[in-house]
Amino acid sequence: MTSFSKNIAFAVLREVAKAKQFQQQKQYDEAFICLENAHVLGQSSTRWHVYVHSLMLIWGIQKHSVNEVFGQVLRIVGAASKTAVGLVPSGNTGGSNISPFKRLPIASHLERKIQRAQGR
């Protein structure tokens, strides 16, 4: 595991924990927002990138969303094969409602966590 992966782990897992709490309360939209935050935080790490897309896939299955399930299967393949070589669009939130190639601005609170994890 790279130093970035280790350094960003807490922030990613915190968002995942929040997503799980929301899902238990059947607040699925709020849960997905937390997964999107986890995606932005961890997308430079193959481990966390694939992990979050897997959770998004499970979310899609629970919501019976064919578009999300299909989109996440494609994104898992992309995350597994492209992250290590840096082919990820920064800020992309990872859901199937966004092109997997589109860069998006990163929220300042997430950017600070990413910069700390990078040692900046």
N, C-alpha and C positions, 0 to 999 in steps of 0.2 A: 504494500500500500504506500502511495506517495505521501509526502508530508502534507500536501494540500488535502488529500483525502482524510488523513488523520485530523488535521486542524479544522476541517469543515464539518466533521462527523456530528459533533454536538448540535450545531445549528440545524443540520438536515434532520437529525433524529427528533429534535424538539418540534419541528414543523410536522413531522410524521405523527408524533404523539398527539399533537393538537388535532390533526386530521382524524385520527382514530377516535378521539373523544367526540368530535362532531358527528362522525358516522354512527357511533353508538346512540347518539341522540337523534338520529335520522335527519341531521342537518347536512345533507349531501353537498349542497352548493358551497357551504362554508368549508367543508372537508376538502373539497377540490381546490379551493383557494389556497389552503395550507399545502396541499400537494404541489401546486404550482410554485409556491414559495420555495419548497424543498427542491424542486427541479431547478429553479434559477440558482439556488445556492450550490447545488452539487453537480451541475451539468459539466463541469470541467474534470470531474472524476468519473472514470468508467464505472467503478463500483456503485457510486451513489446515483449516477445518471440512469443506469440500467435498473437499479433498485426502485427508484421513484417511478419510472415508467411502468414497472411491474405492478406497483401499487395503483397507478392510474388505470391499468388494465383491469385489476380487480374491481376498482370503483365502477368502471364501465360495465362489467359483468353484473354487478349488484344493481346498477341502474337500468339494465337491459338496453344499453345504448350500443347498437351495432356499429355506428360511426366511431364511437370512442374505442370499442374493442378492436376493430380493424385498424384504426389509427395507431393505437398503442402497440399492437403487434409489429407494425412497420417501424415505429419509433424505437422499440427494444432492439430490433436488428440494427438500426442505424446507430443507436447509442453504443451498442456493443462493438461495432466495427469502426466507428468514426471518431469517438471521443478521444482516444489515445493519440490520434494524429491531429487533434485540434480543429476538427471540422464540425464545430457546433456554433450556432448563431447565439451570441451572448444575449442574455435577457429573455430568450424565448421561454414561454411559460409551460410548454410541453404538452398541452392538450390538443386534441384533434381539431379544435376550432381555430387553430393557428397553423399556418404553413410551417412545416418542420425546418424550413430554410430561412425564416424571417427573424431578423434581429429586432429586439425590442429594448426600450430603455429599462434600466434596472432601478428599482425603487431604492432610495438612499439608505434605508435601514438594512436592506439586503446587501447592497454594495459595500457598506462598512464591514459586514461580516466576511464577505468574500475577500476584501483587501487584507483584513487581519489574518485570515487563513493562508493567504499568499505571502504573508510576512511583510506587508507594506504598511 
